Amino acid sequence: MADLEELRRSAQACTDCVLHEGRTQVVFGRGNPAARILLVGEGPGKDEDLQGLPFVGAAGQLLDKILAAVDLSEQDVYISNTVLCRPPKNRAPEPTEVSACARHRSALLAVLDPPIVVLLGATATKAVLGPKTSVTAVRGSRIVQDGRAYYPTFHPAALLRDPSKKRPVWHDFQRIAKDYRLILDGAADDAETEPWPAPDGAESR
C-alpha cells in the first residue's frame, strides 16, 4: 500500500479533470497522519490554493475554533477535501470533478484508516453517502459502513453565511468528540448509533 507522501506526489501530478488547469497547486491535506478523525470538506478556496493547505481561510479559522472548543487539536485530526484543486471562482465542484478525485479520496482513506470521518457540507456528504443524499436530512446522524462511523454536518462556510447553523454544528461536534474519546478508551461499542436530536428544532437549511 502506498504511503501518504506517495499519495501526495500522485495527487500533485494529477490531470484527471479540468480543475488542474487553473490550480496554483494541489491542496492535499493537513494534520496528523496518525489521527483517528478525518475531516472532509468541499474543495480549496483562494487562500488554500495559494498556501497549499486546506481550511486556512475564514471557514478554516472557524473550524479550528470549533475543534478547540471540544478539546480537539490538530494532533487529533487530519483535514482534506472532496476535490484537491480549486474550482473556478470557488464554485461547487461538478459531479465529474468529484468522480475524478475519488481515487485520491479512497487512497487517503485506506492509508489513514480513521474510525471517524466527518463530512463537512453537501459536497462531501453526497460524494461519500450518495448523490441524492441531503446533508440537511442526514446531519446529526452517525452512519456506520465499511467499519467506519461517518458524521455528516454543515460546512463551516455555511455557518458564516447562516449563523443559525452554528448551534446544530456545535451539537454535532460535541457528540463526535464524545465518540472519539470512547474509541480512545476502547469503548467504541458504547458510541451512539441512533440519529441525534437537533436541539430545539435548530436543524435549519
Sequence and secondary structure as in RCSB ss.txt:
>XXXX:A:sequence
MADLEELRRSAQACTDCVLHEGRTQVVFGRGNPAARILLVGEGPGKDEDLQGLPFVGAAGQLLDKILAAVDLSEQ
DVYISNTVLCRPPKNRAPEPTEVSACARHRSALLAVLDPPIVVLLGATATKAVLGPKTSVTAVRGSRIVQDGRAY
YPTFHPAALLRDPSKKRPVWHDFQRIAKDYRLILDGAADDAETEPWPAPDGAESR
>XXXX:A:secstr
   HHHHHHHHHT  SSGGGGT SS    EE TT SEEEEES   HHHHHHT SS SHHHHHHHHHHHHTT  GG
GEEEEESSSS  GGG    HHHHHHTHHHHHHHHHHH  SEEEEESHHHHHHHH TT  HHHHTT  EEETTEEE
EEE  HHHHHH GGGHHHHHHHHHHHHHHHHHHHTT GGGS  S    GGG    
